[in-house]
Amino acid sequence: MIARFVELEAAFKATAAVLGKDLPILTLEEWALLQQLLLVLKPFDDVVAAMSAVKYVTGGSVIALTRCLIKICEKLLADHLSPLSEESLVSPAATVAVTIDGLITRLGNVEKSGTFSVCTFLDPRYKLSGFGDKQEAGRAKKRVQDMVQTLIAEKFPSHQPPHPITCEPLPSTSKGVSPWSILSEIVASDRPQQRIGTALCKAIHEVDLYLENDMLEVHKPDGSWNCPLDW
């Protein structure tokens, strides 16, 4: 609504003058206040609009967007808000300060959330870059390693690689040769030697390979939100 008011400022002033009635009139300072409040609130509206456009919001965006909003408020507080008169009842700077305090109070510990931290780490748009606290990023990586280690240990209880493919002698009967025996022989001939190691070593290797892969862009070339659920 504030955006609409600011957009129609000239129309409001012209209409009030034509009607010639005793209507409440906004002062120049109040119009300036609305413009600055619009600067404060627009980033939040942009985030809400972007998240609303996605059918299912991914948990991996929570930490990154929280950091984004806090940084925007800090930048506005430092560079973009002009001081109003001391008589003004509402201060844009005070509004931003309260907003930052609210974000930190309600979402300051969001990186400590096991669910959101793992989602952020596993989101190829963010990985470790989504975290502001490097210690929490390390803890998220350790959580994922533990999960991968558990999966490997469950699949290979002895911590050994799967049994190698063995080729039985090809039958020389009149019934012919099985194509599956030929396939097994072909695969086994060029099969690389399986890595020997514990479930923990394998888990660390898998997580490191994931981190070495290129990160994906947050937005598509057309500017729309690049949601992992679309991949």
N, C-alpha and C positions, 0 to 999 in steps of 0.2 A: 504493500500500500504506500509506503514511503517513496518507493521508486516512482510510482504513478504520480504522486504529489509533486515530486521534483520535476518530472517530465512535463507536467502541465502548469508549471509555475506561471509562465507568461499568460496562459489562458485564464487562470484563476484571478490574476491581478486585473486583466482587462474586463472580465465578466463582473467583478466586484465594482469596478468604476462605472460600468454601463448601467447596472441595476440601480445604483444610487440608494441602496438600502443599508441599514445599520447592521452590517455583517461583521463577524469576527475577522479581523485582519491580521495576518502574520507579518511580523516585523522582518526587516532585512536580516537581522541576527537570527531569527527563528528559521528563515529559509536557509541560511548558512549552516545552521545546526542540523537541519534535515539532510542537507547534502553530505555533511561529514558522517552522520549516522548511517547514511546509505553506504559510504565507503566501509564502515565497520561491519555492517550486516550482509553486504553482498557476497563476500567469500563463503559465509555460512549457507546462504541461499544457493550458491553455485554447487557446493558439496551435496546439499540435500537434493538438488535437481539431478545431479549426476548419479547419486545413489538410488534415487527413485526411478531412474530410467532403466536400472538393472533389475531383472526379475528376482534374482536371488543375490543379495549383497554378500560378497566373500569376506570372511573374517580377516583375511590377510590385509585388508585395506584399513582396518580400524586404527592400528598403531600409526601407520604412515600419515593418515589424514588428521589424526589428533595432533601430531607433530607439526603438520602443515598449517593448521589453524592457529596454533600457538605462535608459530613464527610470523605468520601474517599479522597477528595482533601486535606483536612486539615491533614489527616494522612500521605499522601504522602509528604506533605510539611514539616512535622515534622520528619519523620523517614526514608523515602525511597529514597530520592534524594541526590545524591552525588554532591558536588560543582565542577564545571568545572573551567577552567582557566579564568582569568579576561579578556583575549582577545576574548573569545567566544562571538559571536554575538547574540546567543540565549541562554537563561538561562531556564532550566526546571522549576526551582523554580519560576521564573517570570511568566512562562506560567501557572503554577498552580495558582499563585496569581491572575492573570488576569481572569482565569476560575472561581475561587471562586467569584471574584467581579462580573463577568457577571451573575452567577447563582443567587447571592443575589439581584442584580439590577433588573433582569428580573422576578425572581420567589420568591423573598424574602417575598412577601406578599401573596403567594398562599394560605396560611392557612386562610387568611381573606376572601377568596372566598366562598360565600354561597353555591355554587354548589359543588365545590370540597370538602369542609369541610363536608357537609352532606353525600356525596358519601363515603368519608373516614370513617365516623362514622358508616354508614350502611354496610360497607364491613366487614364481619366477620373475615377477615384475619388481620384487623387493629384495628377497633373500636377506642378507645381513645388512644391506643398505637401509632397510626400513626402520632400523632401530636407532634410537638416539643414545642409548646406554649400551656401550660395548660389552659390559659384563652380562647384561641380560641377553644380548645377542649370542654370547658364548654359551649361556645356559640353554638357550633355545636350540642351538646346534647340538649340545650334549643330549638334550631330550630326544631329538630326532635320531641321533646315533644309537641311543638306548633302544628306541623303538625298532630300528632296523636290525640291531643286534638280536633282539628278541625274535623277530621274524625269521632271521637266518638260523638261529638256534633251534627254533621249532621245526623248520623244514629239514635241517641237517643236524639231528641231535648229537651226532658224534663229532661235529665241527669239521667234517671231512667233505670234500666236494662230491658231487654225484658220481656214481660208478661210471667208469668210462665205457664207451660203446664197444662191444666185442662182436667180432664177425665170426660166425660159425662157418665151417667149410660149406661151399656151395654144393647143393645136391647134384649128383650126376645120374639121376634116374631118368627114366623116359618121360616122367611127368613135366620136365622142364625146369627152368631156373626161376626162383622167386625174385621179383623186382625189388622187394624190400631188403633182401640180403645184399643185392647190389648197392642199394641206397646206403645201407649201413656201412658197407665197405668204403664207399666214396667219402662219406662224412668222417669216418674214423681215420682215414688216411691223412687228412689235412686238419684234424681237430687239434687246436693248441693245447698244450699241457695245462691242466687245471691248476689254479692257484691253491697252494696249501696254506692254511692259516686258521686262526680262531675266528669265531663269529664276530668278536670285537674288531679284529683287524679288517675283516671284510666290510663291516659296517662303516668304519672310518674311511675306507677306500671309496665306498659308494657315495657317502656324503661329500667327500672332497671332489669326486667327479661331478656331482651335481653343482657344486659351487663354482667349478671351473667352466661350466657351460655359460654361454652368453646370456645375459639378462634380457628379458623381453620388454618392449616399450609399454609404458603405462597407457598410452593412447594409440589408437589406430591412425593410419595416415590421414583419414578424413576427420580426425579430431574426436571421434567417439570413444567412449570408454572401452578399453581392451580387457574384457572380462575373461578369466580363466575358464569359466563354464562354457564359453563359446568354442573352445579349442577341441 
